[in-house]
Structure formats: C-alpha cells, structure tokens
Amino acid sequence: MVDERPDMLVGSGTVHNVDQAWATLDNGGKFVITPGFNPKVVDWCLKHNLAICPGTVTPSDLEMALDFGLEVVKFFPAAAYGGVKTLKALAGPYASLKFVPTGGVNLENLSEYLSLKNVAAVGGSFVPDPKMVKADDYDGIRSSCREILEKVKAIRA
C-alpha cells in the first residue's frame, strides 16, 4: 500500500504484539492501533518512533498511558463501557488525554461522540460499508466517505 500510494498515511490496526508492530514499520507503516494496552508494544513503538494509539478502557490503562507520555488513546469497546457517559466522566481526571472511541460507534451516534472535547476522532467498521467492499463498489465507498466527512466537518464546525 505504501509503495502504491505514498501520499497515504498507512498503519495497522488490531496489533497485539511487537512482531506485528515491527511488520508494520518494516512495510512502511506510520502507526499502530491496539485493542488493549500492551506495555511491551507501546514501549517498542515509542522507541522506534512508530505512532501508537493503544486501546484503553479503565483508569489504570489511562494511568499507564500517561506514564508513557501518550496524549491520544483508543477507547474500546466504547459502547460496552458506557460510551459518551464514560468519556464525559473521564474528562475531569484525564483532561490531558484525547480519546478515539471505537466499538459501537456508528453513523447514528457519531455526533454524540464527536461533540465531546476529549474526543479526537472516532473509528468504526461502518467505514467503509462492508457490503460495498464485498461488491467492489468503490464509487459508493468514495461517495459514502465524502458524506461522512461532510457530517464530521459540520459537527466539528
């Protein structure tokens, strides 16, 4: 992907271990996203200048993130752990952190998450629509992404 589209920012998601992080870096990736907070992966990424957005869900995870000097963390699975309500509660004691909620985020609740000051971005399997991917409907995917981008711009305006 990096060779084909050098203008794109490419990384890996659902990274569980250092070997997967290494493969990301070795293949030109610029970031990794993990489902949970794995201190070994976080440490390795920081030492190799590979951006990391580790999964967090508890104050203990957030304390570790702060210890590593991180500023942005994934909040997963967001909906299962209280979603917007929990992120509002975390805003006080963890005001220096920004979150990227995933897991239960969709087009219907996108604006609830993005309206929070401590949310940097959101993620979800709704982009792109799996049906469009299966059908190789790249025009539909582009159109859908443009619509979502316009919605995000309107929310953030």
C-alpha positions as CSV (number, residue, x, y, z in Angstrom):
1,M,0.0,0.0,0.0
2,V,2.8,2.4,0.9
3,D,4.5,1.7,-2.5
4,E,1.3,2.1,-4.4
5,R,0.1,5.3,-2.6
6,P,3.0,7.1,-1.0
7,D,0.6,10.1,-0.3
8,M,-1.5,8.0,2.1
9,L,-0.9,7.6,5.8
10,V,-0.8,3.8,6.3
11,G,-0.7,1.9,9.5
12,S,-2.0,-1.3,11.2
13,G,-4.9,-2.0,13.4
14,T,-5.6,-4.7,15.9
15,V,-1.9,-5.0,16.6
16,H,-1.4,-7.5,19.5
17,N,2.4,-7.9,19.8
18,V,5.8,-6.4,18.9
19,D,6.2,-8.7,15.9
20,Q,3.1,-7.2,14.3
21,A,4.3,-3.7,15.1
22,W,7.7,-4.5,13.6
23,A,6.0,-5.8,10.5
24,T,4.0,-2.5,10.2
25,L,7.2,-0.4,10.5
26,D,9.1,-2.8,8.1
27,N,6.4,-2.3,5.5
28,G,6.4,1.5,5.7
29,G,3.5,1.9,8.1
30,K,3.5,5.0,10.3
31,F,1.2,4.0,13.1
32,V,-0.4,1.1,15.0
33,I,-3.6,0.8,16.9
34,T,-4.1,-1.9,19.5
35,P,-7.3,-3.2,21.1
36,G,-5.8,-3.1,24.6
37,F,-2.9,-1.6,26.5
38,N,0.1,-3.7,26.0
39,P,3.1,-2.0,27.6
40,K,5.6,-4.0,25.6
41,V,4.1,-2.9,22.3
42,V,3.7,0.7,23.5
43,D,7.4,0.8,24.6
44,W,8.6,-0.8,21.4
45,C,6.7,1.7,19.2
46,L,7.9,4.7,21.2
47,K,11.5,3.5,21.0
48,H,11.1,3.0,17.2
49,N,9.3,6.3,16.5
50,L,6.2,4.5,15.4
51,A,3.0,6.3,16.4
52,I,0.7,4.2,18.7
53,C,-2.9,4.6,19.8
54,P,-3.3,1.8,22.4
55,G,-6.7,0.6,23.5
56,T,-7.8,1.7,26.9
57,V,-11.0,1.3,29.0
58,T,-10.0,1.7,32.7
59,P,-8.4,4.4,34.7
60,S,-5.5,2.0,35.2
61,D,-5.0,1.9,31.4
62,L,-5.1,5.7,31.3
63,E,-2.5,6.0,34.1
64,M,-0.2,3.7,32.1
65,A,-0.8,5.9,29.0
66,L,0.2,9.0,31.0
67,D,3.3,7.2,32.3
68,F,4.4,6.6,28.7
69,G,3.7,10.2,27.8
70,L,0.9,9.4,25.4
71,E,-1.7,12.1,24.5
72,V,-4.2,10.1,22.4
73,V,-5.6,6.7,23.2
74,K,-8.3,4.4,21.8
75,F,-11.4,3.9,24.0
76,F,-12.5,0.3,23.2
77,P,-15.1,-1.1,23.4
78,A,-16.7,2.3,23.8
79,A,-20.4,1.3,23.9
80,A,-19.9,-1.6,26.2
81,Y,-18.2,0.6,28.7
82,G,-20.6,3.4,28.9
83,G,-19.8,5.3,25.7
84,V,-20.4,9.1,25.8
85,K,-21.3,9.0,29.5
86,T,-18.0,7.4,30.5
87,L,-16.0,9.7,28.3
88,K,-17.6,12.7,30.0
89,A,-16.7,11.2,33.4
90,L,-13.1,10.7,32.3
91,A,-12.7,14.2,31.0
92,G,-12.1,15.6,34.5
93,P,-9.3,13.5,35.9
94,Y,-7.8,12.8,32.5
95,A,-8.2,16.3,30.9
96,S,-4.8,16.0,29.1
97,L,-5.9,12.9,27.2
98,K,-7.8,12.7,23.9
99,F,-9.8,9.6,23.0
100,V,-10.6,7.7,19.8
101,P,-13.7,5.7,20.7
102,T,-14.4,2.5,18.7
103,G,-16.7,-0.4,19.3
104,G,-20.4,0.6,19.0
105,V,-19.7,3.9,17.2
106,N,-21.9,4.3,14.1
107,L,-23.4,6.9,11.9
108,E,-26.4,7.3,14.3
109,N,-24.2,8.2,17.4
110,L,-21.3,9.8,15.6
111,S,-22.3,13.3,16.5
112,E,-22.6,12.4,20.2
113,Y,-19.0,11.3,20.4
114,L,-17.5,14.0,18.2
115,S,-19.2,16.7,20.1
116,L,-17.1,15.9,23.2
117,K,-14.0,18.0,23.7
118,N,-11.9,15.0,24.7
119,V,-12.6,13.0,21.6
120,A,-10.0,13.4,18.9
121,A,-11.6,11.1,16.3
122,V,-13.8,8.0,16.1
123,G,-13.4,4.7,14.4
124,G,-15.8,2.0,13.3
125,S,-16.4,-0.7,10.9
126,F,-19.1,1.3,9.3
127,V,-16.4,3.0,7.2
128,P,-16.4,1.6,4.6
129,D,-19.7,-0.3,4.4
130,P,-18.7,-4.0,4.3
131,K,-21.4,-4.6,1.7
132,M,-19.8,-2.1,-0.6
133,V,-16.4,-3.6,-0.1
134,K,-17.7,-7.1,-0.9
135,A,-19.4,-5.7,-4.1
136,D,-16.2,-3.8,-5.1
137,D,-18.4,-0.7,-5.1
138,Y,-15.5,1.8,-4.9
139,D,-17.7,4.7,-6.3
140,G,-20.1,4.0,-3.5
141,I,-17.3,3.9,-0.9
142,R,-15.9,7.2,-2.1
143,S,-19.4,8.8,-2.0
144,S,-20.1,7.4,1.5
145,C,-16.8,8.6,2.8
146,R,-17.4,12.1,1.4
147,E,-20.8,12.2,3.1
148,I,-19.3,11.1,6.4
149,L,-16.5,13.7,6.0
150,E,-19.1,16.4,5.5
151,K,-21.1,15.3,8.5
152,V,-17.9,15.3,10.6
153,K,-17.0,18.8,9.4
154,A,-20.5,20.0,10.3
155,I,-20.3,18.5,13.8
156,R,-16.8,20.0,14.4
157,A,-17.7,23.4,13.0
